[in-house]
Amino acid sequence: MSSQGSPGVEFSTTTVSSVAVQAGDSKIVIAVIKCGEWVQLQLAESQPNLLEIGSSQDETKKLLHDHELLLAKLKNLQKEHLE
């Protein structure tokens, strides 16, 4: 992979780590990828699919609750890594 601003400079892409977060029946795995000075987060896995809306009102409420918990846990992880 070449950088766009510096001809002839090659950067390798490396997966630095993976982060798994679970809340209720929902789980996500995020890959932390580094290329040169850039760090990117990539969704590697989600169970159930993050776009799942549920087949009933109760299931939808549970999915929404689980997703809110996942988001809160991710925000806490972000705070830990920025300190």
Beta strands, then each sheet from edge to edge (+ up, - down):
strand 1: 13-23
strand 2: 26-35
strand 3: 38-47
sheet 1: 1+ 2- 3+
end
